[in-house]
């Protein structure tokens, strides 16, 4: 009976396997956290790009075509442009 108890409490048997599994778990958790961080960075970059595009769309859509009211105004406008 005492032999069975001493065999169960020895660190050679299940504890080595348990320690190895814990180490593997920690390495997997580390990989997951680094992947999550890189995914978050990519999402932040994507959001910044989308916001920039949205601002450009708003700016471009705000420019509407206004026809010239008369020929004299058009001539002045085009004459003042550098060629």
Buried (B, 14 or more C-beta within 10 A) or exposed (E): EEEEEEEEEEEEEEEEEEEEEEEEEEEEEEEEEEEEEEEEEEEEEEEEEEEEEEEEEEEEEEEEEEEEEEEEEEEEEEEEEEE
